[in-house]
Amino acid sequence: MRRKLLYIILFISLALIGHSYILYRFIVNGVLFTGPNDGMEQMVPIQMFLYENWSNGNWFYSSKFGLGGDFFTDLSYYFSTNIIFILNTLVVALIKLVIPLQTESVMFWITNDLIVSILKSSLAMLATFLFMKYIALNRNIAVLTAFVFVISPLYFRFTVYWPFF
C-alpha cells in the first residue's frame, strides 16, 4: 500500500514537472496555453454553459441553446457524455457547497482545465506505468516510459485544443 501511495505521489510530481512551463506562464504572465483555438474559444464557454444548466437542474434542454434545443445530444461529442467532465462537474458542485467558487468566470474554467490536465496526465502516467511494468518487468524503465509518453507535445496539443481528450 505504501509503495502505491509513493507511485501516486511520484506521478503527480512528474505531472507538475511536466506542466512546469505552462504553470510558470500561467502564474507569471497570466497566459494559459497560447493562440486562438477551440480550447479557449469554444470549449471553456461550453463547460460554463453545461455547468450552469446542470447546476440549475436543466439536464437536457435549454432555451438558451441557440433558439432552444437539446444541448445534451448536441454537445455529447465534447463534454456532456465525457465521464471526466461529469466527475469534474460533480466535484466542482460539491466544493462550491463549502467554498464559494466563481464558476461564472471564464478564468475559473481555464484554471480548472489546468488542474484537470495535471490530474489526467497523472492518471495516464499511472496507466502507462502499469502497462510497461507488465510488459517490461522493470520499474525504472516503466516510470521513464510513462513520463516521456505523457509529457510529450502530443499530450499537450490534445489537452489544450480538446480538453475532453
C-alpha positions in Angstrom: 0.0 0.0 0.0 2.8 2.4 0.9 4.5 1.7 -2.5 1.3 2.5 -4.3 1.0 5.8 -2.5 4.6 6.6 -3.4 3.9 6.0 -7.1 0.8 8.2 -7.0 2.9 11.0 -5.4 5.6 10.4 -7.9 3.3 10.7 -10.9 1.6 13.8 -9.5 5.1 15.3 -9.0 6.1 14.3 -12.5 2.9 15.8 -13.9 3.7 19.1 -12.1 7.2 19.0 -13.5 5.8 18.3 -17.0 3.4 21.2 -16.7 6.1 23.5 -15.1 6.4 25.7 -18.2 2.7 26.1 -18.6 2.3 26.7 -14.8 5.1 29.3 -15.0 3.5 31.2 -17.9 0.1 31.0 -16.2 1.3 32.3 -12.8 3.8 34.9 -14.1 2.2 36.1 -17.3 -1.5 35.1 -16.8 -1.3 33.1 -20.0 -2.7 29.6 -20.2 -1.7 28.0 -23.4 -1.4 30.3 -26.4 -3.1 31.2 -29.6 -6.6 31.1 -30.8 -8.0 27.6 -30.7 -11.1 25.6 -29.9 -10.0 25.1 -26.3 -10.2 28.7 -25.4 -12.8 30.0 -27.8 -15.4 27.2 -27.7 -14.6 24.6 -25.0 -14.5 26.9 -22.0 -17.9 28.5 -22.8 -19.3 25.0 -23.4 -18.1 23.9 -20.0 -19.6 27.0 -18.4 -22.9 26.5 -20.2 -23.2 22.9 -19.2 -22.2 23.5 -15.6 -24.7 26.4 -15.3 -27.5 24.3 -16.8 -26.8 21.1 -14.9 -26.4 23.0 -11.6 -29.8 24.6 -12.2 -31.5 21.3 -13.0 -31.6 21.6 -16.7 -30.2 18.2 -17.8 -31.0 18.0 -21.5 -32.8 21.1 -22.9 -32.3 24.8 -22.6 -34.0 27.8 -24.3 -30.6 29.5 -24.1 -29.0 27.0 -26.5 -29.4 28.7 -29.9 -33.1 29.2 -30.3 -33.7 26.4 -27.8 -32.6 22.9 -28.1 -31.3 19.6 -26.8 -27.8 20.6 -25.7 -27.1 17.2 -24.2 -27.1 15.5 -27.6 -25.6 18.4 -29.5 -22.7 18.7 -27.0 -22.2 15.0 -26.4 -19.2 15.0 -28.7 -17.5 17.5 -26.4 -18.5 17.2 -22.8 -22.0 16.1 -21.9 -21.1 12.4 -22.1 -17.4 12.8 -21.1 -17.0 10.9 -17.8 -14.0 13.1 -16.7 -16.0 16.3 -17.3 -19.1 14.8 -15.5 -17.0 13.8 -12.5 -15.2 17.2 -12.6 -18.6 19.0 -12.6 -19.7 17.0 -9.6 -16.5 17.8 -7.7 -16.9 21.5 -8.5 -20.5 21.5 -7.4 -19.6 19.7 -4.1 -16.7 22.1 -3.4 -19.0 25.0 -4.2 -21.3 23.9 -1.4 -18.5 24.5 1.1 -16.3 27.2 -0.6 -17.6 30.0 -2.8 -16.3 29.5 -6.3 -16.6 31.9 -9.2 -18.0 29.3 -11.7 -19.5 32.0 -13.9 -15.9 33.3 -14.6 -14.1 32.2 -17.7 -10.8 32.3 -15.7 -12.2 29.7 -13.2 -12.8 27.2 -16.0 -9.4 27.9 -17.6 -7.7 27.3 -14.2 -9.9 24.2 -13.8 -8.7 22.9 -17.2 -5.1 23.2 -16.0 -5.9 21.3 -12.8 -7.8 18.6 -14.7 -4.9 18.4 -17.2 -2.4 17.7 -14.4 -4.7 15.0 -12.9 -5.3 13.4 -16.3 -1.6 13.3 -17.0 -1.0 11.7 -13.6 -3.6 9.0 -14.3 -2.2 8.5 -17.8 1.3 8.0 -16.3 -0.1 5.5 -13.8 -1.8 3.5 -16.5 1.3 3.6 -18.8 3.5 2.6 -15.9 1.3 -0.4 -15.0 1.3 -1.5 -18.7 5.0 -1.0 -19.1 5.7 -2.8 -15.9 3.6 -5.7 -17.1 5.4 -6.0 -20.5 8.9 -4.8 -19.5 9.1 -6.1 -15.9 11.4 -3.2 -15.0 10.0 -0.4 -12.7 12.6 2.2 -13.7 12.0 1.8 -17.4 8.3 1.8 -16.8 8.4 5.1 -14.9 10.6 6.7 -17.5 8.4 5.5 -20.3 5.3 6.7 -18.6 6.8 10.2 -18.1 8.1 10.5 -21.6 4.8 9.2 -23.1 2.5 11.6 -21.2 4.7 14.7 -21.0 5.1 14.9 -24.7 4.0 17.7 -27.1 1.2 15.5 -28.4 -0.4 15.2 -25.0 -0.3 19.0 -24.5 -1.7 19.6 -28.0 -4.7 17.4 -27.3 -5.3 18.6 -23.8 -5.1 22.3 -24.9 -7.2 22.1 -28.1 -9.6 19.5 -26.9 -9.8 19.3 -23.1 -12.3 16.5 -23.3 -9.3 14.3 -24.5 
